[in-house]
């Protein structure tokens, strides 16, 4: 925490430093500073200082951060689930089982669907590796759902709680109209080696655990079909994740040594390299899966610094991140690096873009409020970092990936 973090009676944390920095740009943040609560803006900015041996020390600065103030975490939940999938493979220690093993998903309960092939992979095989690539490149919902099914609802929550992320509730697949019961049931999954031999199977599971009951109701109405229901929308059984926990999980991927050992994930050096590569790759740079439709939209999953900007971005700046947007909540959990200017920082933020208070009407203020906020916030922090004096410039070579563009999408 910053030296002078102010903690309000309701637990909200704000650093005057960060508040003052934002108030120097009234053209961007005036509305925001005045309406921080109704916009549920939360920001965590982490300054990184290196010593002469390049060891990082981190200082967090907060604006309006409160883990009790609910926001819908949207697609950011895909990040911890991707990490848990890799961790589980390492924990199982099954000979021949890896993230490249063929993963066949069967169905065994209502609402479940099976997967026997993956047309986006090089050889048509579904694998954990392919699902994780899709999660970080374009935030694919089905890819997340398949990892959720591989792990099981109980396992996901138990593991995150064991790591000290106590408030987490991951309760459902994404973008599927399933009941609470159907989300407690997860599919049987089988893994095969390249010769077609079965090497591991996870049975169909049902989670009987009861999680802390919440009464989380937001807004003033919601659409059900084409009917407006004039009562708050109930998020009590929806996923919950605090900004601080998401921020620390990203930190554990970038600088594992700065996170307590029991909060880290059991990952190999190779896992870390793989994650960092696909977190920072632009969708148009990927070969399998290929996303020609995003070939000219590098910022498709990069909100901080770029908002909804179209076109190609400078390749010497890389953002290792996970974004989310749903129900009017816009999020980015990011580590930003400029290899040329030797700049690095963490920036995690959420903002609520639903001024009419109605959910499911597809009228959210992402374009007017959310994306411009993300872009300006990233730029202001980046500019501050550019001129901030540093005793030792960082050696960022660990994060320089081999982004060979195997495909030229320009027609």
Buried (B, 14 or more C-beta within 10 A) or exposed (E): EBEEBEEEEEEBBBBBBBBEBBEEBEEBBEEBBEBBEEBBBBBBBBBBBBEEEEEBEBBBBBBBBBBEBBBBBBBBBBBBBBBBBBBBBBEEEEEEBBBBBBBBBBBBBEBBEEBEEBEBBEEEBBBBBBBBBBBBBBBBBBBBBBBBBBBBBBBBBBBBBEBEBEBBBBBBBBEBEBEEEBBBBBBBBBBBBEEEEEBBEBEBBEBEEEBEEBEBEBBEBBBEEEEEBEEBBBBEBBBBBBBBBBBBBBBBBBBBEBBEEEBBBBBEEEBBBBBBBBBBBBBBBBEEBBBEEBBEBBBBBBBBBBBBBEEBBEEEBBBBBBBBBBBBBBBBBBBBBBBEEBBBBBBBBBBBBBBEBBBBBEEBBBEEBBBBBBBBBBBBBBEBBEEEEEEEEBEBEEBEBEBEEEBEBEE
